[in-house]
Amino acid sequence: MEMAAGDLTDHDWAPVEEVLVGARGSPGRPNLAARRALNGILWRARNGACWRAVPERYGKWNTVWRRFARWRDAGLFELLFEAFARCGAADERVQMLDGTVVRAHQHAAGGVHGCEAEALGRSRGGFSTKIHLRCDGRGLPLAIVLTPGQRHEARAFGDLVEGLARSTRCVIGDVGYDADAIQEALLLRGILPVIPPNPVRRERVALDRDFYRFRNKIERLVNRLKQFRSVATRYDKTAPSFLSFVHIAAVCIWLRFVHAA
């Protein structure tokens, strides 16, 4: 099969194929056509172009799109991401939280379910979506949540920490997570919250600055995710489609780590 820059190598494909076998919506053993279509989806994730611009080497553009839609509807991209997040390589003792606003392109408007249902809203950055992230101590993504762009980070806290590992000893977040309810929820689970106090807080809380300096890991994760243009700018009308591209970018980050380890 013809290879192009950015396509999955045999080494990349092996762990992905392992998850694809028997997955819902993908009966039987994935063949070369499935790998070629996935490479076409990756091309679109990296370049942020319209589907019609997908190069012919990946097959007809509408065939690539239909494969994407079928895998999206089956939850395959989320399944792939969760498989890597559970692979045992994560350093779960220290975890970090952050949120980043993604500007939505004008083509993202007009979803049939309305802006709120499609995680679109108005923030200081304009028409946008917010990606909420949780990563481990090495900056590897563990959880992803979408909300409208104006939604405060603290509103997504519950969904982000759902399934938090028992081995977690410390959670690092910026001042956006400084709320009594969040501090108490972590302390009751025996987890040290490393969150700088809000300047308007009446009762000051201690901050372990030695731990807090590691927060750059999740900021660098945000930068790596936004190297994928389909993540840096939202072109998709529906939240499941955009979230699928965030999951795809996260899987690529995991693949780099697994190969480098």
Order of alpha helices (4+ residues) and beta strands (2+ residues): alpha-alpha-alpha-alpha-beta-beta-beta-beta-alpha-beta-alpha-beta-alpha-alpha-alpha-beta-alpha
